[in-house]
Amino acid sequence: MPEKSASDELYETPPKKDEIEVTIIGPGFGETVLMHIGDDKWFVIDSCKAISSDRPAPLEYLNDIKADPANVFAIVVSHWDDDHCRGMADLAATCTNAEIILSKAFIDKDFQAYIRIHDTPLTRTVRSGVKEIRGLTSLLDEGERSALGAFPNRRLFGADDLKMSHGCPVELWSLSPSDAEYQNFLSWAASQMGSSGETRRVAVNRDRNDLSVVIYVSVGDDVLLFGGDLEEEGKQATGWSAILASKGRPKAKARVFKIPHHGSKTGHHDDVPTELLAIDPIAIVAPFKNGNVSLPTQVDVDRIRAFAPKSFTTATLAGRANPKRDPAVEKTIREVTRRFSTLKAQPGMVRLRKQLGLPAEWRVERFGSAGTLDRIFS
């Protein structure tokens, strides 16, 4: 797991039964969210691989704080992008009591036909999410696991489902994807099927995050909003516009917000801060760095901090340029090594904890290269 900037003892201390916790791990490519709702009960959103091993990062974290994976009651697949899906099938297989929450499109028979055709080994330029969704489907096909389809304004778990000793009612809602996004995605998947007798093709990239699931959580008076990678295109039937236009969503405003799509402007809607978020929210960004693509930009950072000055990033985007060297030194480097590159940024983690039933502020802990959003490039 991430290198600890606080003491190991602090990092490895599990939350109390009457504490809620939100932990966001984001190594720069990939992200995962864990939330403790009290009584040693957890749910997980998305998965990425730990830097120190090939295991799913959420399992590594639960192991570090000695939390039992059997106490994970739900796993949310926000969408099928590689940076949100790595290790998802292993995570689900290990958390044997977890219900799997994902867009209902993924359990549609037409999409199942798509992944059966496109299960060939994938290149680095396309989604390995096909492989992970196929692994989840295999678990569901065994009949011992159940899936909940995510769609707008669905209460996935309520107070009657999650009876807590701390007495605070707990609810989990899915706010997306919209019906229009669902239909758009299945139409696209159908277009990728090919004609009868055509040679099997490798799955291709899809530019839009049609199926990103947004999760709304309330634990007593504490409300949190996890934005996945939901994007906005200015159409009332899709993206954040569809959520904002909905009359059936819960109305309490969130104090904690996981910024969508790594802080990119494509995940932003001007009305989200005023309509969905409380005054002075805590915002957390899991940045994205892959090749020449880097998010958020400085413009994105300024935009986010304008409505959420208390903003944090799980990892830095600071890089070190290759120092200028004598040509003879450069020649020697090329002769004795196959490749030379600067060190990548340290992975990091932001953890929020708060005692239930009290008006106390959230306690923010940062590990690895995590820090305040205004220092993301430092």
C-alpha positions in Angstrom: 0.0 0.0 0.0 1.0 3.7 -0.2 4.1 4.8 1.6 2.9 6.3 4.9 3.5 10.0 5.6 1.9 9.6 9.0 2.9 6.9 11.5 2.4 3.2 10.6 0.4 2.9 13.9 -2.0 5.6 12.7 -2.3 4.1 9.3 -3.0 0.6 10.6 -5.6 1.6 13.2 -9.1 0.5 12.0 -12.1 2.7 12.4 -14.3 2.3 15.5 -17.7 0.7 15.3 -19.3 4.1 15.7 -17.1 5.8 13.1 -17.6 6.3 9.4 -14.6 6.2 7.1 -14.0 7.1 3.5 -10.7 6.0 2.0 -9.8 6.8 -1.5 -6.7 5.2 -3.1 -5.4 6.7 -6.3 -1.9 5.8 -7.5 -2.1 8.1 -10.6 -3.6 5.4 -12.8 -6.5 3.7 -11.1 -8.7 4.4 -8.2 -10.7 2.7 -5.5 -13.0 3.9 -2.7 -13.8 2.1 0.5 -16.4 3.2 3.0 -17.0 2.0 6.5 -20.6 2.6 7.7 -20.0 1.4 11.2 -20.1 -2.0 12.9 -17.2 -3.2 10.8 -19.4 -3.1 7.7 -17.8 -1.9 4.4 -18.6 -1.3 0.8 -16.1 -0.7 -2.1 -16.4 1.3 -5.2 -14.1 0.2 -8.1 -10.7 -1.4 -7.9 -7.1 -0.9 -8.9 -4.0 -2.9 -8.3 -1.7 -2.2 -5.4 1.7 -0.9 -6.3 3.5 -3.3 -3.9 1.8 -6.4 -5.3 -0.6 -7.6 -8.0 -3.5 -7.8 -5.5 -6.5 -5.5 -5.6 -5.6 -2.3 -3.6 -8.8 -2.5 -1.5 -7.9 -6.0 -0.3 -4.4 -4.8 0.6 -5.9 -1.9 2.6 -8.4 -4.1 4.4 -5.5 -6.5 5.2 -3.4 -3.7 6.5 -6.0 -2.5 9.0 -7.0 -6.2 9.8 -10.5 -5.8 8.5 -12.3 -9.0 7.3 -13.2 -9.0 3.6 -16.3 -11.1 4.6 -17.6 -7.8 6.1 -17.8 -6.1 2.7 -21.5 -6.1 2.0 -21.4 -4.5 -1.5 -19.0 -3.9 -4.4 -19.9 -1.2 -6.9 -18.6 -1.3 -10.4 -18.9 2.4 -11.4 -18.0 1.6 -15.0 -15.6 -0.6 -17.0 -12.6 1.6 -17.7 -9.3 -0.1 -17.0 -8.3 2.4 -14.4 -11.4 1.6 -12.3 -11.7 -2.2 -12.9 -8.3 -3.8 -12.4 -8.6 -6.6 -9.9 -12.4 -6.3 -9.7 -13.1 -10.0 -10.3 -10.5 -11.1 -7.7 -12.0 -8.5 -5.2 -15.5 -9.9 -5.7 -14.3 -13.5 -5.4 -12.6 -12.7 -2.1 -15.4 -10.7 -0.6 -17.8 -13.6 -0.6 -20.7 -11.8 1.1 -20.7 -8.8 -1.1 -23.6 -8.0 -3.5 -22.3 -6.7 -6.8 -23.7 -3.4 -7.9 -23.3 -2.4 -11.6 -25.1 -0.9 -14.4 -28.0 -3.1 -15.5 -26.5 -2.9 -19.0 -23.7 -5.2 -17.9 -26.2 -8.0 -17.0 -28.2 -7.5 -20.2 -28.1 -10.5 -22.5 -27.0 -8.4 -25.5 -23.9 -7.1 -23.6 -23.2 -10.6 -22.3 -23.0 -11.7 -25.9 -20.6 -8.8 -26.6 -18.2 -9.9 -23.9 -18.3 -13.5 -25.0 -17.1 -12.4 -28.4 -14.6 -9.9 -27.2 -12.8 -11.9 -24.6 -9.5 -12.2 -26.5 -6.4 -10.8 -24.8 -6.5 -7.0 -25.0 -3.8 -4.6 -25.9 -2.7 -1.7 -23.6 -4.7 0.7 -25.7 -8.1 -0.9 -25.1 -10.1 -1.8 -22.0 -9.3 -4.8 -19.9 -12.7 -4.1 -18.3 -14.1 -6.8 -20.6 -12.0 -9.4 -18.8 -13.1 -8.1 -15.4 -16.8 -8.0 -16.3 -16.5 -11.5 -17.7 -15.0 -12.6 -14.4 -17.9 -11.0 -12.4 -20.4 -12.6 -14.8 -18.8 -16.0 -14.1 -19.3 -15.5 -10.3 -23.0 -14.6 -10.9 -23.5 -17.5 -13.2 -22.5 -19.9 -10.4 -25.7 -18.9 -8.6 -24.2 -18.1 -5.2 -23.8 -14.4 -5.7 -26.4 -11.8 -6.6 -26.2 -8.5 -8.5 -28.1 -5.3 -8.2 -28.6 -3.3 -11.3 -27.8 0.4 -10.9 -30.2 2.9 -12.5 -31.5 6.4 -11.6 -32.9 6.9 -8.1 -32.7 3.3 -7.0 -32.4 2.8 -3.2 -29.9 -0.1 -3.2 -29.9 -0.5 0.6 -32.0 1.0 3.2 -32.3 1.1 7.0 -34.2 -2.2 7.1 -31.3 -3.8 5.1 -28.5 -2.4 7.2 -29.4 -2.5 10.9 -26.7 -0.7 12.8 -25.9 -0.7 16.5 -25.0 3.0 16.4 -28.7 3.8 15.5 -28.0 6.0 12.5 -30.0 4.9 9.5 -27.9 4.0 6.4 -29.0 4.3 2.8 -27.2 3.7 -0.5 -28.7 5.0 -3.7 -27.6 4.8 -7.3 -28.3 8.1 -9.3 -27.1 6.9 -12.7 -26.7 5.8 -15.5 -29.8 7.3 -17.1 -32.2 5.3 -19.3 -30.8 7.2 -22.3 -27.2 6.3 -21.4 -28.3 2.6 -21.0 -29.9 2.5 -24.4 -27.0 4.4 -26.1 -24.5 1.9 -24.7 -26.4 -1.2 -25.8 -26.8 0.3 -29.3 -23.1 0.8 -29.4 -22.4 -2.7 -28.2 -24.7 -4.1 -30.8 -22.8 -2.2 -33.5 -19.6 -3.9 -32.4 -20.9 -7.5 -32.8 -20.0 -7.8 -36.4 -21.8 -9.9 -39.0 -22.3 -13.6 -39.0 -19.1 -15.5 -39.8 -16.8 -12.4 -39.2 -13.5 -13.1 -37.5 -13.6 -12.3 -33.8 -12.3 -8.8 -33.0 -10.6 -7.4 -30.0 -12.7 -5.0 -28.0 -12.3 -1.4 -29.0 -12.2 1.7 -26.9 -15.3 3.7 -26.2 -14.8 7.4 -25.9 -17.7 8.2 -23.4 -18.3 6.9 -19.9 -21.9 6.0 -20.7 -22.5 3.7 -17.8 -20.7 5.4 -14.9 -22.6 4.8 -11.7 -23.0 7.7 -9.2 -23.5 6.5 -5.6 -25.3 8.6 -3.0 -24.8 7.6 0.7 -26.4 8.8 3.9 -25.5 7.7 7.3 -27.7 9.6 9.7 -27.1 13.2 8.9 -23.8 12.6 7.0 -24.2 12.6 3.3 -21.6 11.6 0.7 -21.6 11.6 -3.1 -19.3 9.5 -5.2 -19.2 10.8 -8.8 -17.5 7.8 -10.5 -16.4 9.1 -14.0 -19.8 10.4 -15.0 -19.4 13.0 -17.8 -21.6 15.8 -19.0 -22.5 16.7 -22.6 -25.2 19.3 -22.1 -28.1 17.0 -22.8 -30.9 16.8 -20.3 -31.3 13.0 -20.7 -27.7 12.1 -20.0 -24.9 12.7 -17.5 -25.1 15.1 -14.6 -28.0 17.0 -16.3 -30.2 13.9 -16.0 -29.4 13.6 -12.3 -30.1 17.3 -11.6 -33.4 17.1 -13.5 -34.6 14.0 -11.6 -37.4 14.5 -9.2 -36.9 11.1 -7.5 -33.4 11.5 -6.1 -32.8 12.1 -2.4 -32.5 15.8 -1.7 -30.1 16.1 1.3 -26.9 17.6 0.1 -23.5 15.9 0.3 -20.7 17.2 2.5 -18.1 14.8 0.9 -17.7 14.6 -2.8 -15.5 12.3 -4.9 -14.9 14.4 -7.9 -15.8 12.6 -11.2 -13.5 11.8 -14.1 -10.3 12.8 -12.3 -11.3 16.5 -12.1 -11.7 16.9 -15.9 -14.0 19.5 -17.2 -16.0 16.8 -19.0 -17.2 15.6 -15.6 -18.3 19.1 -14.4 -21.7 20.7 -14.4 -22.1 24.2 -13.0 -25.2 23.3 -11.0 -23.7 20.3 -9.1 -22.1 22.4 -6.3 -25.2 24.4 -5.6 -27.8 21.6 -6.1 -26.1 18.5 -4.8 -23.4 19.7 -2.4 -23.5 21.3 1.0 -21.8 24.6 1.7 -18.0 24.2 2.1 -17.8 20.6 1.0 -14.8 18.3 1.2 -13.8 17.3 -2.3 -11.3 14.5 -3.2 -9.7 13.9 -6.6 -8.0 10.8 -7.8 -5.8 12.1 -10.6 -5.0 10.4 -13.8 -1.6 10.1 -15.5 -1.0 7.8 -18.5 1.4 8.7 -21.2 0.8 12.3 -22.4 -2.6 12.4 -20.7 -2.7 14.1 -17.3 -5.8 15.1 -15.2 -6.7 17.4 -13.6 -5.2 20.5 -15.4 -4.4 23.7 -13.6 -7.7 25.1 -14.9 -9.5 22.1 -13.5 -7.9 22.6 -10.1 -8.9 26.3 -10.0 -12.4 25.4 -10.9 -12.8 22.7 -8.2 -11.2 24.9 -5.5 -13.6 27.7 -6.3 -16.5 25.7 -4.9 -14.5 23.4 -2.6 -11.5 25.1 -1.0 -11.1 22.0 1.2 -10.0 19.8 -1.7 -7.5 16.9 -1.6 -5.7 14.8 -4.1 -4.7 11.1 -3.7 -1.4 11.6 -5.6 0.8 14.3 -7.0 1.2 15.0 -10.7 4.6 16.6 -10.0 7.3 15.3 -12.4 10.9 15.8 -12.6 12.4 16.6 -15.9 15.4 14.7 -17.1 18.4 16.7 -16.0 20.7 18.0 -18.7 23.8 15.9 -19.0 27.1 16.0 -20.8 26.7 14.3 -24.2 29.3 11.7 -23.3 27.3 10.8 -20.1 24.1 10.4 -22.2 25.9 8.1 -24.6 27.1 5.9 -21.8 23.6 5.7 -20.3 22.2 4.6 -23.7 24.9 2.0 -24.0 24.5 0.3 -20.6 20.7 0.5 -20.2 17.7 -0.3 -22.3 15.6 2.5 -21.0 16.1 5.5 -18.8 13.3 7.4 -17.2 12.6 9.6 -14.3 11.0 8.2 -11.2 7.2 8.2 -11.2 5.2 10.0 -8.5 4.5 8.2 -5.2 1.0 6.6 -4.9 -1.2 8.0 -2.2 -4.3 7.7 -0.2 -6.8 10.2 1.5 -8.7 8.9 4.5 -11.6 10.7 6.1 -13.1 9.6 9.5 -15.9 11.0 11.6 -17.7 9.8 14.7 -21.4 9.1 14.0 -24.2 11.1 15.5 -22.1 14.1 16.4 -21.7 17.4 14.5 -17.9 17.0 14.6 -15.8 17.8 11.6 -14.3 15.1 9.4 -10.7 14.2 10.3 -8.6 14.1 7.1 -5.5 11.9 7.0 -3.1 11.8 4.0 -0.6 9.1 3.2 2.1 8.7 0.5 2.0 11.6 -2.0 -1.6 12.6 -1.1 -2.0 16.3 -0.3 -4.1 19.3 -0.7 -5.3 19.9 -4.3 -3.6 23.2 -4.6 -0.2 21.4 -4.3 -0.9 18.7 -6.9 1.8 20.0 -9.2 4.3 20.6 -6.4 
